[in-house]
């Protein structure tokens, strides 16, 4: 599967995206090697969120025009981190992170900073943040499996905003 997808990427993707993807793949390999060989004590959720956020926005990197575009990717990576931290928090009950408060802060930041420049993306990120707030408030009434699935669904909010987007992304 790796050979087939690598061949498709090599032959079909624009060179710039392929090269950025190769660098990101190297970061994934370093992450896996460090987690499985070194067993680090740093928060793995943050590394996963950064890599996922960068990977999900890989094609957009060539179109980042302003600091608002970069902030959009950073806020999305924060939502990815909230996703990972929330799942860990809800399953282990560690009490390390106030998930609802953190999600509310990301949602408010998206609305406050991005609403004039990237309104559709601001709305999508705020919707994901609200979903995390609601999930955190409902965590005692939902099963661990339901929380895990719904946390991932919370990151899918851009699907509902795409019809509004057109070229306004």
N, C-alpha and C positions, 0 to 999 in steps of 0.2 A: 504494500500500500504506500509506504514511504517513497519507494522508487517511482511509482506511477504518479503520485501527486507532485513529486519533485520535477518529473519530466513535464507534466502539464504546466506547472508554474514556470519552468524555464522557457517553454515554447510559447506560452500564451500571455503571460503577464508582461507589461511594459518593464523595461530593464530597471528603471528606478524603483519601482515597487518590488521587483524580485530582489534587488540588492538590499533594500530595507528589510524585507522579509527574512533574508538570509542572516542579517545582523540580529534580528529579533529571535530567530531560531537559535542562534548561538547563545543569546541570553537565556533562552528556555533550557538549553543543555547545561549551562552553568548553574542555573537554578536547580535542576534535577540532580546534578552531580553533588552540589553542596547539601541539598536536603537529604539525599540518600546515603552519601558517603561521610559527610562531616557532622550531620545532626546539629545544625546551628541553633542558637538560643534566640535569634532575632525573630520578629514577627513575620512568619511566612506569608500571612494574608496580604501584607503590604507588597511583597514581591510579586505575588500572584496578581494582585490588582493592577500594579504598574504594567506588568507584561501583558495582561489581558486588555487593559485600556489602550495601550499602544498598539496591540495587534488589531483590535477592533477598529481603530482609527487609521490603520496603515495606509489605506488608499487616500485618505484625506490629507495626509502629511504634505503632499505636493501642492495642496490648495490652501494651506494655512497662511492667511494674509495679514492678520492682525493679532494683537495680544488677546483679543476676545476669542479667536479661534483656538489659540493655545489654552486659554482658560477653560473653554468648553471641553477639551480633551482631559485637562487636569481634573475638572469636576466629575467627568465620567469615570476617571480612574478612582476618584474618591468614592463614588457610588459602587464601583467594583469592590473596593476595599470593604465598604459597609456590608456588601453582600457576603463576602468571605467571613468577616468578623461576626456578623449576625448569626450565620449558620453555626460557627464555632461556639459562640456565646449561648445560643439557644440549646444546642446539643449538650454542652458541658456545664452550663450554668455558672461560669467562672466569675461573672460580675465585674469583668475588666473594663468593658466599654458600655457607655450609655448610648445604645444604638439609636433609639428614637431621637435623642437630642442631637446626635451627630448627623443623622439623616435630615432633620429639620434645618440644621445649619447649612448643609449642602444645598438643600432646596431653596432656602432663602437667598443664599449667595447666587444661585443660578438666576433667580428672578431679579434680584437687585442689580446684578452686574450685567447680565446678558440680555435682559428683556428688550432693550432698544436695538441692539446690534444683531442678535441671533434669537429672535423671539420663539421660533419653533423649537430650536434646541433647548432654550431655556425652559419652555413648557414641558418638553419631554423629560429633562433632567429633574425638574421640580415634581413631575408626576411620579417618577421613580422614587424620589425622596419621600413623598407622601405615602407611597405604598410601603416603604420600609417603616415609616412611623406607625402606620396602621398594623402592620405585621407584628411589630414589637409590642404594641398594646394588646394584641390578640394572642401572643405567644403561649399563654397558659391554657388557652382553649383549643389549640391546634396541635396535631401530632408532630413529631419531629420530621417525619417524611413530608407532611403537608407544608411545614415551614420551609424546608429545604427547596421544595419545588416552587413555592410561591415567592421565595427570595429570588430565585432565578427569573421567574416571570416578571418580577418588579423591574428588572433591567430591560424588559422588552417594550417598555412604554413608547419608544420612538416609532414603533409600528403604527400606533394610533395617530401619530402626528404627521406621518408621511403624506397622507392625502392633502394636508394643509401646506406642505412644504413647497412643492414646485421647485423654484430656484431660490427660495428664501432660507435654505439651510445655512 
